[in-house]
Amino acid sequence: MNKKWIQIMGLAMSLPSTIFIAAWGAFQLVKLGIISKVVAVLIFLAIVGNILFLMVYYAYKRKN
């Protein structure tokens, strides 16, 4: 594999487990009454959105 794509592949491979843990953790905080459901969903979307943004950013940065 080309060395410049290692970081992007690492993010792509960690995405499924990150989605699972972020959703589980956010809704555990809801169950404990620490945050509301809306905040939990926003945290979840922010985490997933950040990973997707970084994947696109690194791919665009290293395309040449």
PEBEL-V570376 format. One record per backbone hydrogen bond with DSSP energy under -1.0 kcal/mol. CO is the residue of the C=O (numbers start at 1). NH is the residue of the N-H. If there is no record, write none. Layout:
co={CO;CO}
nh={NH;NH}
This chain:
co={2;3;5;6;7;8;9;10;14;15;16;17;18;19;20;21;22;23;24;25;26;27;28;29;30;36;37;38;39;40;41;42;43;44;45;46;47;48;49;50;51;52;53;54;55;56;57;58}
nh={5;6;9;10;11;12;13;14;18;19;20;21;22;23;24;25;26;27;28;29;30;31;32;34;33;40;41;42;43;44;45;46;47;48;49;50;51;52;53;54;55;56;57;58;59;60;61;62}
